[in-house]
Amino acid sequence: MSINLKKLPELPGVYIFKDKYKNIIYIGKSKCLKKRIKQYFYKSKNDSRKIENLKFNIYDLDYIVTDTELEALILESKMIKKHKPKYNSLLKDFKSYPYIKITNEEFPIIKTCYKIKDDNALYFGPYNRKNLVYGVVEYINELFPIRKCGNNKKKKPCLYYHLGKCLCPYSRESDIKVEYEHMINKIINILNGDGKYLLKDLEEKMNYYSKNLNFEKAANYRDKLSKFRTLIYNQKIISKALSQREIIIVERDIKTNKKIYFIRGGRILHTFSISSINENVYGDIREFLYPLINKQKSYQEILLQEQIDEAQIIETWVNNNDVKYVDVEESMDINTLTNKIYTVLSILDKDKNVV
């Protein structure tokens, strides 16, 4: 093994493990390369068999230093997709994020899927919790009498209709279509985040069964309430990306001092590093911003999986860290925006502990 652990940098970046045949077997990231890589060369009782096998096969490594942890996260994701290392596939789940789909039919059905098709259906998401999505779709089908059968060739009411769980289009009821459309609109409102009445209803049912000592049903409604609350109130993956929102993130840069990211649609478009706060910084920020906020914007209705992944990384990183950022509002002029960023930089410069 030709790895000199003492010479590893104490900087953020991506590390690439190779086997004795020079094959890339694992790619990882860290905000401190030296500390993270050293952990692979110490035995641990908590190591799984897969981790043990990975450690056994490490023969050499490369690493790429980045300015910030965020850049390391994005670079790691891109490199894993490009090289598809053996142990990344074994140790992680790389399935794409699930969507909730309302089909484009006279009597739509609700289901989960992993790809957006050009079929005029309604798609919600993507979401980063597969179990949450499956649970919500299951509960929607349970709470609302949506059509559950596929292509009903017999054109007759199915078992769900006779159980009172389906507004069947073949029931010959004259007003069924109007009622069905009203129900679908309710579900669309819930998936768009307007589900207060549903949460209230679930909470009332949970409390009712709890007071009547029916703890099994109370627990069932508690689970429903938890899943819908998470879906409605937690930030969705790509929510900012789909709205093409623009934000500017300011992160402490280990090599220099501060790094500014201009983000549109969940993707980093441009970056700018500042070594120190001085009399020229204001003009530098303004010069950096001018072509960005005056440039004609091009929007995408459907994002590629790579764009979704990058937006998810940025969204998660911002939410999980004490990150300073500025929203770029439509009416905001360049002087106002420059002042806001300069204020954030000044705060970070005064408080050296702020990340």
QUILIN-V137259 format. One line per field, one symbol per residue. phi: phi as a letter, one per 20 degrees, with the letter a starting at -180 (. if undefined). psi: psi as a letter, one per 40 degrees, with the letter a starting at -180 (. if undefined). burial: + if it has 9 or more other ideal C-beta (glycine too) atoms within 8 Angstrom, else -. A space follows every 10 residues. Layout:
phi->???
psi->???
burial->???
This chain:
phi->.dddffeffe cfrddcecef emffdaccca ebggffffff dcfcfeffff ffffgfefdb bcbcedfbff fffffgffff ffelfgefff ecddfffedd ddfecfcfdd bebdcedecm feccpfdecg ffffffffff feedffgdee eefflcgeff ffemdbeffd emefefffff ffffffffff feodcfffff ffffffffff femeffffff ffffffffff ffeffefmgf ffelfdccdd cfdffdbccd dedcmmcfeb cbdceaecfe fgfffffffg ffedffeddd fcefgfffff fffffffffe ceeebcfeeg efefffffff ffffffffff dfefe
psi->hfhgddeiig iiahihiiae eehheihiii egddddddde eiihdehidd ddddddehdi iiihhididd dddddddddd dddfiddddd eihfiiiiih hhigidgiih iiieihigee ihhhaiiehd dddddddddd dddhgiheib ggdefihadd ddefehghee eehdeddddd dddddddddd deegfddddd dddddddddd defgdddddd dddddddddd dddihihedd ddefihihhh ihhddbdihh hhhhfeihdi ihihdihaee dddddddddd ddeeihhhih dhiidddddd ddddddddde ighhihhhid ehiddddddd dddddddddd geeh.
burial->--+-+--+-- +++++++++- ---+++++++ -+++++++-+ ---------+ +++++-++-+ +-+--+++++ ++++++++++ +---+-+++- +-----++++ +++---++++ -++------- +-+++++--- -++++++-++ +--+-+++-- -+-----+-+ +----+++++ +----++-++ --++-+++++ +---+--++- -++-+++-++ ------++-- +++++-++++ ++---+++++ +--+++++++ +++--+++++ ++++++++-- -+++------ ++-+++-+++ -++------- --+---++++ ++++++++-- --++++-+-- ---+--++-+ ++-++++++- ---+-
